[in-house]
């Protein structure tokens, strides 16, 4: 028996009872007496029996598995979101399958197919930077498999979305720099086709307008926010200009930290010559010199909210059949990188 998978029929034969009795005993059915249950469990442990959950789930049309697709796993924000999700779904008896798209639509499509073939009960997605075609979600929609988008959301798909007010956050970050005396504020951001970057940019422009500062297209840079992209933008362009910006609002903290290093190496003082605001409240924002002013993004709270909404739907206590948007609060955390005025 060591060479093959042990089944309930093997247990039944050894115990001289029916397979139905073994099955019920393993499920702690009240119709099976305690002595028989103990014999069943003891033999199952001795022979290394494993329940075939896959076959059982196929019969129930439910796998108790939730799929998650994120752009990248190597960020504190995404890790905190996943931690929040996992806490709630595990307590509810569900498991997670987590994958990353590495910011590419093609990989996101592959991951979506894998999730569908794995028969996940629901899907949680934050879109890749370059995703334009959303047809890979059609099979989930046709099969009524719930999808929740978070952070980077698919605005054209009718589904529940969980995110922050990125417009308001962008406005607060920019207004803070204006209040510190900045008039030439450089904004570096990601792909404007993604809602998070588009909305933060709109908030940036509105803050400028409300404080009677004309938007200058030369002070707007969109790239993939990698170290190489930040270096190219600053070293090969911005630092060669006759007039330098006196403020920088960049839409993630790792880019803000790298920009701070580049400016200091160029002989600029932070915040006296250029004040800096980042985004996300990642750990790196606290350990630079000076520490970086940032927008606190409540990742763990977001993950828990996403998971509760989905679990309530799957357990019949909620309804995702209509479109809803859940907005979470953010806050500006002021640190030395921008604080010109005490």
C-alpha positions as a Python dict, from the first residue, in 0.01 Angstrom:
ca = {
    (1, 'X'): (0, 0, 0),
    (2, 'X'): (302, 229, 37),
    (3, 'X'): (335, 251, -342),
    (4, 'X'): (-12, 390, -412),
    (5, 'X'): (-245, 659, -283),
    (6, 'X'): (-462, 526, -1),
    (7, 'X'): (-838, 556, -64),
    (8, 'X'): (-1146, 522, 156),
    (9, 'X'): (-1201, 183, -11),
    (10, 'X'): (-864, 61, 123),
    (11, 'X'): (-959, 179, 470),
    (12, 'X'): (-1303, 17, 441),
    (13, 'X'): (-1154, -315, 335),
    (14, 'X'): (-905, -319, 625),
    (15, 'X'): (-1172, -224, 879),
    (16, 'X'): (-1441, -451, 729),
    (17, 'X'): (-1691, -164, 702),
    (18, 'X'): (-1851, 14, 408),
    (19, 'X'): (-1681, 297, 221),
    (20, 'X'): (-1979, 514, 316),
    (21, 'X'): (-1908, 451, 684),
    (22, 'X'): (-1542, 547, 635),
    (23, 'X'): (-1639, 863, 447),
    (24, 'X'): (-1886, 968, 714),
    (25, 'X'): (-1644, 882, 991),
    (26, 'X'): (-1372, 1100, 839),
    (27, 'X'): (-1624, 1386, 822),
    (28, 'X'): (-1714, 1334, 1191),
    (29, 'X'): (-2073, 1246, 1100),
    (30, 'X'): (-2293, 1205, 1412),
    (31, 'X'): (-2439, 876, 1275),
    (32, 'X'): (-2101, 703, 1323),
    (33, 'X'): (-2020, 603, 1680),
    (34, 'X'): (-1706, 732, 1850),
    (35, 'X'): (-1533, 393, 1867),
    (36, 'X'): (-1568, 338, 1491),
    (37, 'X'): (-1454, 695, 1419),
    (38, 'X'): (-1142, 638, 1627),
    (39, 'X'): (-1061, 316, 1440),
    (40, 'X'): (-1107, 498, 1108),
    (41, 'X'): (-889, 797, 1208),
    (42, 'X'): (-619, 577, 1358),
    (43, 'X'): (-591, 361, 1046),
    (44, 'X'): (-602, 666, 818),
    (45, 'X'): (-309, 819, 1011),
    (46, 'X'): (-118, 488, 1009),
    (47, 'X'): (-153, 438, 632),
    (48, 'X'): (-106, 804, 539),
    (49, 'X'): (-453, 860, 395),
    (50, 'X'): (-515, 1205, 243),
    (51, 'X'): (-863, 1330, 161),
    (52, 'X'): (-915, 1409, -206),
    (53, 'X'): (-1031, 1767, -167),
    (54, 'X'): (-1006, 1833, -540),
    (55, 'X'): (-1261, 1565, -624),
    (56, 'X'): (-1481, 1677, -337),
    (57, 'X'): (-1464, 2038, -451),
    (58, 'X'): (-1556, 1942, -807),
    (59, 'X'): (-1873, 1780, -674),
    (60, 'X'): (-1953, 2089, -470),
    (61, 'X'): (-1864, 2327, -756),
    (62, 'X'): (-1652, 2518, -503),
    (63, 'X'): (-1279, 2505, -432),
    (64, 'X'): (-1254, 2745, -137),
    (65, 'X'): (-966, 2905, -325),
    (66, 'X'): (-927, 3270, -420),
    (67, 'X'): (-688, 3393, -688),
    (68, 'X'): (-485, 3713, -656),
    (69, 'X'): (-294, 3880, -941),
    (70, 'X'): (-69, 4175, -858),
    (71, 'X'): (185, 4373, -1066),
    (72, 'X'): (478, 4293, -834),
    (73, 'X'): (531, 4130, -498),
    (74, 'X'): (846, 4325, -406),
    (75, 'X'): (682, 4630, -252),
    (76, 'X'): (585, 4698, 106),
    (77, 'X'): (245, 4827, -4),
    (78, 'X'): (158, 4512, -199),
    (79, 'X'): (290, 4288, 78),
    (80, 'X'): (69, 4467, 330),
    (81, 'X'): (-237, 4433, 104),
    (82, 'X'): (-172, 4059, 65),
    (83, 'X'): (-122, 4023, 440),
    (84, 'X'): (-461, 4183, 500),
    (85, 'X'): (-629, 3960, 240),
    (86, 'X'): (-470, 3642, 372),
    (87, 'X'): (-567, 3714, 732),
    (88, 'X'): (-937, 3740, 646),
    (89, 'X'): (-965, 3460, 387),
    (90, 'X'): (-774, 3207, 600),
    (91, 'X'): (-997, 3276, 898),
    (92, 'X'): (-1296, 3214, 669),
    (93, 'X'): (-1157, 2877, 553),
    (94, 'X'): (-1032, 2988, 212),
    (95, 'X'): (-687, 2955, 55),
    (96, 'X'): (-501, 3195, -176),
    (97, 'X'): (-323, 3143, -507),
    (98, 'X'): (-98, 3447, -558),
    (99, 'X'): (75, 3543, -883),
    (100, 'X'): (247, 3851, -1024),
    (101, 'X'): (229, 3995, -1374),
    (102, 'X'): (571, 4168, -1356),
    (103, 'X'): (391, 4474, -1502),
    (104, 'X'): (317, 4300, -1835),
    (105, 'X'): (-23, 4241, -1993),
    (106, 'X'): (89, 3913, -2152),
    (107, 'X'): (190, 3766, -1814),
    (108, 'X'): (-131, 3894, -1659),
    (109, 'X'): (-329, 3708, -1925),
    (110, 'X'): (-137, 3387, -1857),
    (111, 'X'): (-200, 3424, -1485),
    (112, 'X'): (-570, 3480, -1547),
    (113, 'X'): (-595, 3160, -1752),
    (114, 'X'): (-415, 2968, -1475),
    (115, 'X'): (-658, 3104, -1216),
    (116, 'X'): (-958, 3009, -1426),
    (117, 'X'): (-827, 2656, -1486),
    (118, 'X'): (-759, 2626, -1113),
    (119, 'X'): (-1132, 2689, -1059),
    (120, 'X'): (-1087, 2976, -815),
    (121, 'X'): (-1409, 3088, -649),
    (122, 'X'): (-1318, 3455, -691),
    (123, 'X'): (-1043, 3674, -834),
    (124, 'X'): (-867, 3980, -688),
    (125, 'X'): (-667, 4191, -935),
    (126, 'X'): (-444, 4497, -952),
    (127, 'X'): (-364, 4564, -1318),
    (128, 'X'): (-21, 4562, -1480),
    (129, 'X'): (120, 4894, -1595),
    (130, 'X'): (77, 4824, -1967),
    (131, 'X'): (-256, 4636, -1967),
    (132, 'X'): (-493, 4778, -2229),
    (133, 'X'): (-692, 4477, -2353),
    (134, 'X'): (-917, 4346, -2074),
    (135, 'X'): (-1072, 4056, -2263),
    (136, 'X'): (-891, 3798, -2047),
    (137, 'X'): (-1145, 3873, -1771),
    (138, 'X'): (-1441, 3789, -1997),
    (139, 'X'): (-1446, 3419, -1904),
    (140, 'X'): (-1482, 3508, -1536),
    (141, 'X'): (-1764, 3750, -1612),
    (142, 'X'): (-1950, 3496, -1829),
    (143, 'X'): (-1921, 3231, -1558),
    (144, 'X'): (-2032, 3476, -1286),
    (145, 'X'): (-1702, 3432, -1101),
    (146, 'X'): (-1667, 3750, -893),
    (147, 'X'): (-1376, 3986, -961),
    (148, 'X'): (-1263, 4264, -730),
    (149, 'X'): (-1015, 4517, -866),
    (150, 'X'): (-800, 4720, -628),
    (151, 'X'): (-551, 5006, -654),
    (152, 'X'): (-503, 4987, -1033),
    (153, 'X'): (-857, 4915, -1143),
    (154, 'X'): (-1035, 4836, -1472),
    (155, 'X'): (-1268, 5132, -1499),
    (156, 'X'): (-1456, 4991, -1799),
    (157, 'X'): (-1546, 4662, -1628),
    (158, 'X'): (-1852, 4660, -1406),
    (159, 'X'): (-1719, 4521, -1081),
    (160, 'X'): (-1645, 4619, -723),
    (161, 'X'): (-1335, 4834, -688),
    (162, 'X'): (-1137, 4913, -372),
    (163, 'X'): (-895, 5207, -384),
    (164, 'X'): (-797, 5537, -228),
    (165, 'X'): (-899, 5884, -347),
    (166, 'X'): (-590, 5933, -563),
    (167, 'X'): (-708, 6275, -683),
    (168, 'X'): (-733, 6401, -326),
    (169, 'X'): (-397, 6245, -233),
    (170, 'X'): (-227, 6410, -532),
    (171, 'X'): (-387, 6740, -442),
    (172, 'X'): (-271, 6719, -78),
    (173, 'X'): (87, 6632, -176),
    (174, 'X'): (111, 6921, -421),
    (175, 'X'): (-62, 7173, -196),
    (176, 'X'): (182, 7088, 83),
    (177, 'X'): (477, 7173, -143),
    (178, 'X'): (309, 7500, -244),
    (179, 'X'): (257, 7586, 122),
    (180, 'X'): (630, 7531, 176),
    (181, 'X'): (699, 7799, -85),
    (182, 'X'): (750, 7582, -395),
    (183, 'X'): (641, 7734, -726),
    (184, 'X'): (811, 7506, -981),
    (185, 'X'): (695, 7159, -880),
    (186, 'X'): (816, 6866, -1087),
    (187, 'X'): (574, 6573, -1103),
    (188, 'X'): (715, 6230, -1193),
    (189, 'X'): (459, 5954, -1232),
    (190, 'X'): (375, 5624, -1404),
    (191, 'X'): (163, 5529, -1703),
    (192, 'X'): (-124, 5783, -1718),
    (193, 'X'): (-358, 5517, -1861),
    (194, 'X'): (-367, 5363, -1511),
    (195, 'X'): (-622, 5528, -1286),
    (196, 'X'): (-385, 5576, -992),
    (197, 'X'): (-137, 5786, -1191),
    (198, 'X'): (-401, 5971, -1392),
    (199, 'X'): (-594, 6073, -1081),
    (200, 'X'): (-283, 6182, -888),
    (201, 'X'): (-180, 6394, -1187),
    (202, 'X'): (-524, 6556, -1200),
    (203, 'X'): (-496, 6633, -827),
    (204, 'X'): (-153, 6786, -887),
    (205, 'X'): (-288, 7011, -1163),
    (206, 'X'): (-591, 7118, -959),
    (207, 'X'): (-373, 7217, -663),
    (208, 'X'): (-156, 7428, -892),
    (209, 'X'): (-461, 7593, -1043),
    (210, 'X'): (-624, 7664, -707),
    (211, 'X'): (-304, 7842, -598),
    (212, 'X'): (-273, 8038, -924),
    (213, 'X'): (32, 7850, -1052),
    (214, 'X'): (21, 7773, -1423),
    (215, 'X'): (77, 7410, -1520),
    (216, 'X'): (407, 7369, -1707),
    (217, 'X'): (423, 7055, -1930),
    (218, 'X'): (803, 7059, -1889),
    (219, 'X'): (750, 6981, -1520),
    (220, 'X'): (552, 6665, -1593),
    (221, 'X'): (741, 6338, -1657),
    (222, 'X'): (576, 5997, -1711),
    (223, 'X'): (789, 5681, -1712),
    (224, 'X'): (796, 5332, -1559),
    (225, 'X'): (936, 5463, -1227),
    (226, 'X'): (1235, 5226, -1229),
    (227, 'X'): (1572, 5346, -1099),
    (228, 'X'): (1702, 5369, -1455),
    (229, 'X'): (1402, 5577, -1564),
    (230, 'X'): (1441, 5813, -1268),
    (231, 'X'): (1813, 5851, -1334),
    (232, 'X'): (1757, 5920, -1704),
    (233, 'X'): (1490, 6179, -1626),
    (234, 'X'): (1690, 6364, -1363),
    (235, 'X'): (2055, 6328, -1469),
    (236, 'X'): (2004, 6350, -1846),
    (237, 'X'): (1727, 6610, -1842),
    (238, 'X'): (1615, 6795, -1530),
    (239, 'X'): (1959, 6868, -1380),
    (240, 'X'): (2079, 7006, -1716),
    (241, 'X'): (1806, 7268, -1731),
    (242, 'X'): (1883, 7638, -1679),
    (243, 'X'): (1605, 7665, -1421),
    (244, 'X'): (1571, 7380, -1174),
    (245, 'X'): (1246, 7280, -1000),
    (246, 'X'): (1213, 7376, -636),
    (247, 'X'): (976, 7091, -552),
    (248, 'X'): (924, 6727, -653),
    (249, 'X'): (613, 6515, -615),
    (250, 'X'): (685, 6157, -727),
    (251, 'X'): (427, 5880, -706),
    (252, 'X'): (618, 5617, -512),
    (253, 'X'): (866, 5627, -226),
    (254, 'X'): (1144, 5419, -382),
    (255, 'X'): (1160, 5666, -672),
    (256, 'X'): (1150, 5957, -427),
    (257, 'X'): (1442, 5807, -232),
    (258, 'X'): (1646, 5753, -547),
    (259, 'X'): (1569, 6108, -664),
    (260, 'X'): (1676, 6245, -325),
    (261, 'X'): (2012, 6064, -358),
    (262, 'X'): (2066, 6197, -712),
    (263, 'X'): (1988, 6556, -609),
    (264, 'X'): (2220, 6539, -307),
    (265, 'X'): (2501, 6398, -522),
    (266, 'X'): (2447, 6693, -757),
    (267, 'X'): (2508, 6929, -465),
    (268, 'X'): (2147, 7029, -400),
    (269, 'X'): (2016, 7069, -46),
    (270, 'X'): (1698, 6889, 59),
    (271, 'X'): (1457, 7057, 126),
    (272, 'X'): (1614, 7404, 92),
    (273, 'X'): (1688, 7379, -281),
    (274, 'X'): (1426, 7120, -369),
    (275, 'X'): (1153, 6983, -142),
    (276, 'X'): (1039, 6624, -201),
    (277, 'X'): (713, 6435, -145),
    (278, 'X'): (675, 6064, -222),
    (279, 'X'): (386, 5820, -201),
    (280, 'X'): (295, 5495, -13),
    (281, 'X'): (476, 5542, 321),
    (282, 'X'): (715, 5257, 243),
    (283, 'X'): (991, 5177, 493),
    (284, 'X'): (1252, 5347, 273),
    (285, 'X'): (1079, 5682, 325),
    (286, 'X'): (1167, 5667, 696),
    (287, 'X'): (1538, 5583, 665),
    (288, 'X'): (1665, 5838, 412),
    (289, 'X'): (1838, 6156, 523),
    (290, 'X'): (1628, 6360, 549),
    (291, 'X'): (1325, 6127, 586),
    (292, 'X'): (1074, 6162, 305),
    (293, 'X'): (734, 6329, 331),
    (294, 'X'): (479, 6087, 189),
    (295, 'X'): (116, 5985, 153),
    (296, 'X'): (24, 5698, 384),
    (297, 'X'): (-145, 5425, 178),
    (298, 'X'): (-342, 5190, 411),
    (299, 'X'): (-242, 4861, 245),
    (300, 'X'): (-338, 4624, 526),
    (301, 'X'): (-676, 4792, 570),
    (302, 'X'): (-732, 4773, 195),
    (303, 'X'): (-652, 4400, 189),
    (304, 'X'): (-891, 4328, 474),
    (305, 'X'): (-1169, 4529, 307),
    (306, 'X'): (-1123, 4345, -22),
    (307, 'X'): (-1128, 4004, 146),
    (308, 'X'): (-1436, 4079, 359),
    (309, 'X'): (-1634, 4199, 58),
    (310, 'X'): (-1544, 3889, -146),
    (311, 'X'): (-1594, 3637, 137),
    (312, 'X'): (-1934, 3788, 225),
    (313, 'X'): (-2037, 3745, -139),
    (314, 'X'): (-1910, 3388, -163),
    (315, 'X'): (-2083, 3295, 164),
    (316, 'X'): (-2410, 3445, 47),
    (317, 'X'): (-2401, 3741, 284),
    (318, 'X'): (-2323, 4009, 24),
    (319, 'X'): (-2382, 4085, -342),
    (320, 'X'): (-2122, 4175, -605),
    (321, 'X'): (-2372, 4174, -891),
    (322, 'X'): (-2365, 4554, -903),
    (323, 'X'): (-2078, 4801, -939),
    (324, 'X'): (-1955, 4970, -624),
    (325, 'X'): (-1643, 5166, -535),
    (326, 'X'): (-1492, 5156, -187),
    (327, 'X'): (-1267, 5455, -111),
    (328, 'X'): (-1021, 5438, 180),
    (329, 'X'): (-874, 5740, 356),
    (330, 'X'): (-512, 5852, 321),
    (331, 'X'): (-304, 6102, 514),
    (332, 'X'): (-7, 6324, 441),
    (333, 'X'): (290, 6242, 665),
    (334, 'X'): (521, 6544, 679),
    (335, 'X'): (893, 6473, 728),
    (336, 'X'): (1220, 6654, 671),
    (337, 'X'): (1241, 6620, 291),
    (338, 'X'): (978, 6889, 241),
    (339, 'X'): (962, 7081, 567),
    (340, 'X'): (1092, 7428, 492),
    (341, 'X'): (850, 7603, 725),
    (342, 'X'): (819, 7483, 1084),
}
